């Protein structure tokens, strides 16, 4: 069964450094998402992306964050200057359609640790 | 943000019995509700969904019930198996939301004892 893949599985970065998290969505999917889960907290929506532009972003997704689909297969999340509070699991997801009951398929996540 | 709430952080059930996981929501704009299962070190895996125009959806051992007036949904697993032990997340989305964002509950850890 096709799946969403994320790399790396664990990223350790010094505070203030830039980090790029990578995702390969399912190949025929058109809608892409990033979520994060801080330890002990809920899974939170960050951003959705369709047709090479952001469809929606949450309050968390401030100017330090950006997303890009640099080629036909990758979808990346960049954090420009990381802060301690950016430490979390970051999940990429994709869906074929935008209709709400068509599920978003999640990758296994990247654990980001900011020192 | 408590738009989707799962009030039971954990549930323990004997193998073969029914597991009932509950979820409440406050936003009447939600049109779709989804259940995801999550094992440690893995991402959430989709289980089953329901549209707000229905009150029940069944898929094998999994049934989701929606009570719109009470803003409550539940996931029934019958019979429960040890492999069902995981964290279960309820999530909701609104059709008029351009980005199709999912709003998640806090999760319920289900333990099925052999």
Interface residues (C-beta under 8 A of the other chain):
Chain A: X4 X6 X31 X33 X35 X41 X42 X43 X44 X45 X47 X48 X54 X55 X56 X57 X58 X91 X93 X95 X98 X99 X100 X101 X103 X104 X105 X106 X107 X108 X109
Chain B: X31 X32 X34 X36 X41 X42 X43 X44 X45 X46 X49 X50 X51 X89 X91 X93 X94 X95 X97 X98 X99 X100 X101 X102 X103 X104 X105 X106 X107
